[in-house]
Amino acid sequence: MSSIEIEGMILEDLPLKDAVDMTRDLLERPGLDLVICTTEASFFKTDISEEKKNWLELASLNVFDVSGNEKGTFFGIFTQHNRNMKAEDYLEFLLGYLQGTRRKVTLITEDMEHAERIRRNILREYEDIDMENCVLSEFRTGDSMYNALNGSEPEAVISVLPWRLQAGILRDARNILIASLWVALPEESFKDKRLV
């Protein structure tokens, strides 16, 4: 097993199969685990602040692109760079697994237009996935949003929000939310028919 250093962080470099096994385990154990899929090279174009490092270190699993390669060469706590794994490889596995095991999923976005576009993209490939929307603009308080999230009883939350906003939500509610997995995607995900 190899590792890679990014901005002073030493991260394991694992193959996709290990990520798959780890994700299954995260869904079975108690508590809320974070998976960060940072698929845009821009995340690394500037120096990584302590705040950004803390966000990455919260994750049980990271996928991210440090190569600037449009096709996506992903390094992190589960990827094997010499296999040229793309972020969509992991997302396709994850969505297919959630659908196949009939896990309840909640999609969280900032506005309804974004939610509907993402939902259409996901349902085009995974028409039987059990997914509800949670739109931040519909809630006046954080508590009402957390209650709505828990009310839908998700086992996994797929969040397509700015990373700072996601970090704030998890800081405030990690011990409140009943989901097993929070999957953080970059806000530009699902802009076309591709997964990322």
Secondary structure as a PSIPRED ss2 file (coil, helix, strand):
# PSIPRED VFORMAT (PSIPRED V4.0)

   1 M C   1.000  0.000  0.000
   2 S E   0.000  0.000  1.000
   3 S E   0.000  0.000  1.000
   4 I E   0.000  0.000  1.000
   5 E E   0.000  0.000  1.000
   6 I E   0.000  0.000  1.000
   7 E C   1.000  0.000  0.000
   8 G C   1.000  0.000  0.000
   9 M E   0.000  0.000  1.000
  10 I E   0.000  0.000  1.000
  11 L E   0.000  0.000  1.000
  12 E E   0.000  0.000  1.000
  13 D E   0.000  0.000  1.000
  14 L C   1.000  0.000  0.000
  15 P C   1.000  0.000  0.000
  16 L H   0.000  1.000  0.000
  17 K H   0.000  1.000  0.000
  18 D H   0.000  1.000  0.000
  19 A H   0.000  1.000  0.000
  20 V H   0.000  1.000  0.000
  21 D H   0.000  1.000  0.000
  22 M H   0.000  1.000  0.000
  23 T H   0.000  1.000  0.000
  24 R H   0.000  1.000  0.000
  25 D H   0.000  1.000  0.000
  26 L H   0.000  1.000  0.000
  27 L H   0.000  1.000  0.000
  28 E H   0.000  1.000  0.000
  29 R C   1.000  0.000  0.000
  30 P C   1.000  0.000  0.000
  31 G C   1.000  0.000  0.000
  32 L C   1.000  0.000  0.000
  33 D E   0.000  0.000  1.000
  34 L E   0.000  0.000  1.000
  35 V E   0.000  0.000  1.000
  36 I E   0.000  0.000  1.000
  37 C E   0.000  0.000  1.000
  38 T E   0.000  0.000  1.000
  39 T C   1.000  0.000  0.000
  40 E C   1.000  0.000  0.000
  41 A H   0.000  1.000  0.000
  42 S H   0.000  1.000  0.000
  43 F H   0.000  1.000  0.000
  44 F H   0.000  1.000  0.000
  45 K C   1.000  0.000  0.000
  46 T C   1.000  0.000  0.000
  47 D C   1.000  0.000  0.000
  48 I C   1.000  0.000  0.000
  49 S C   1.000  0.000  0.000
  50 E H   0.000  1.000  0.000
  51 E H   0.000  1.000  0.000
  52 K H   0.000  1.000  0.000
  53 K H   0.000  1.000  0.000
  54 N H   0.000  1.000  0.000
  55 W H   0.000  1.000  0.000
  56 L H   0.000  1.000  0.000
  57 E H   0.000  1.000  0.000
  58 L C   1.000  0.000  0.000
  59 A C   1.000  0.000  0.000
  60 S C   1.000  0.000  0.000
  61 L E   0.000  0.000  1.000
  62 N E   0.000  0.000  1.000
  63 V E   0.000  0.000  1.000
  64 F E   0.000  0.000  1.000
  65 D E   0.000  0.000  1.000
  66 V C   1.000  0.000  0.000
  67 S C   1.000  0.000  0.000
  68 G C   1.000  0.000  0.000
  69 N C   1.000  0.000  0.000
  70 E C   1.000  0.000  0.000
  71 K C   1.000  0.000  0.000
  72 G C   1.000  0.000  0.000
  73 T C   1.000  0.000  0.000
  74 F E   0.000  0.000  1.000
  75 F E   0.000  0.000  1.000
  76 G C   1.000  0.000  0.000
  77 I C   1.000  0.000  0.000
  78 F C   1.000  0.000  0.000
  79 T C   1.000  0.000  0.000
  80 Q C   1.000  0.000  0.000
  81 H H   0.000  1.000  0.000
  82 N H   0.000  1.000  0.000
  83 R H   0.000  1.000  0.000
  84 N C   1.000  0.000  0.000
  85 M C   1.000  0.000  0.000
  86 K C   1.000  0.000  0.000
  87 A H   0.000  1.000  0.000
  88 E H   0.000  1.000  0.000
  89 D H   0.000  1.000  0.000
  90 Y H   0.000  1.000  0.000
  91 L H   0.000  1.000  0.000
  92 E H   0.000  1.000  0.000
  93 F H   0.000  1.000  0.000
  94 L H   0.000  1.000  0.000
  95 L H   0.000  1.000  0.000
  96 G H   0.000  1.000  0.000
  97 Y H   0.000  1.000  0.000
  98 L H   0.000  1.000  0.000
  99 Q H   0.000  1.000  0.000
 100 G H   0.000  1.000  0.000
 101 T C   1.000  0.000  0.000
 102 R C   1.000  0.000  0.000
 103 R C   1.000  0.000  0.000
 104 K E   0.000  0.000  1.000
 105 V E   0.000  0.000  1.000
 106 T E   0.000  0.000  1.000
 107 L E   0.000  0.000  1.000
 108 I E   0.000  0.000  1.000
 109 T E   0.000  0.000  1.000
 110 E C   1.000  0.000  0.000
 111 D C   1.000  0.000  0.000
 112 M H   0.000  1.000  0.000
 113 E H   0.000  1.000  0.000
 114 H H   0.000  1.000  0.000
 115 A H   0.000  1.000  0.000
 116 E H   0.000  1.000  0.000
 117 R H   0.000  1.000  0.000
 118 I H   0.000  1.000  0.000
 119 R H   0.000  1.000  0.000
 120 R H   0.000  1.000  0.000
 121 N H   0.000  1.000  0.000
 122 I H   0.000  1.000  0.000
 123 L H   0.000  1.000  0.000
 124 R H   0.000  1.000  0.000
 125 E H   0.000  1.000  0.000
 126 Y C   1.000  0.000  0.000
 127 E C   1.000  0.000  0.000
 128 D C   1.000  0.000  0.000
 129 I C   1.000  0.000  0.000
 130 D E   0.000  0.000  1.000
 131 M E   0.000  0.000  1.000
 132 E E   0.000  0.000  1.000
 133 N E   0.000  0.000  1.000
 134 C E   0.000  0.000  1.000
 135 V E   0.000  0.000  1.000
 136 L H   0.000  1.000  0.000
 137 S H   0.000  1.000  0.000
 138 E H   0.000  1.000  0.000
 139 F C   1.000  0.000  0.000
 140 R C   1.000  0.000  0.000
 141 T C   1.000  0.000  0.000
 142 G H   0.000  1.000  0.000
 143 D H   0.000  1.000  0.000
 144 S H   0.000  1.000  0.000
 145 M H   0.000  1.000  0.000
 146 Y H   0.000  1.000  0.000
 147 N H   0.000  1.000  0.000
 148 A H   0.000  1.000  0.000
 149 L H   0.000  1.000  0.000
 150 N H   0.000  1.000  0.000
 151 G H   0.000  1.000  0.000
 152 S C   1.000  0.000  0.000
 153 E C   1.000  0.000  0.000
 154 P C   1.000  0.000  0.000
 155 E C   1.000  0.000  0.000
 156 A E   0.000  0.000  1.000
 157 V E   0.000  0.000  1.000
 158 I E   0.000  0.000  1.000
 159 S E   0.000  0.000  1.000
 160 V E   0.000  0.000  1.000
 161 L C   1.000  0.000  0.000
 162 P C   1.000  0.000  0.000
 163 W H   0.000  1.000  0.000
 164 R H   0.000  1.000  0.000
 165 L H   0.000  1.000  0.000
 166 Q H   0.000  1.000  0.000
 167 A H   0.000  1.000  0.000
 168 G H   0.000  1.000  0.000
 169 I H   0.000  1.000  0.000
 170 L H   0.000  1.000  0.000
 171 R H   0.000  1.000  0.000
 172 D H   0.000  1.000  0.000
 173 A H   0.000  1.000  0.000
 174 R C   1.000  0.000  0.000
 175 N C   1.000  0.000  0.000
 176 I C   1.000  0.000  0.000
 177 L C   1.000  0.000  0.000
 178 I C   1.000  0.000  0.000
 179 A C   1.000  0.000  0.000
 180 S C   1.000  0.000  0.000
 181 L E   0.000  0.000  1.000
 182 W E   0.000  0.000  1.000
 183 V E   0.000  0.000  1.000
 184 A E   0.000  0.000  1.000
 185 L E   0.000  0.000  1.000
 186 P C   1.000  0.000  0.000
 187 E C   1.000  0.000  0.000
 188 E C   1.000  0.000  0.000
 189 S C   1.000  0.000  0.000
 190 F C   1.000  0.000  0.000
 191 K C   1.000  0.000  0.000
 192 D C   1.000  0.000  0.000
 193 K C   1.000  0.000  0.000
 194 R C   1.000  0.000  0.000
 195 L C   1.000  0.000  0.000
 196 V C   1.000  0.000  0.000
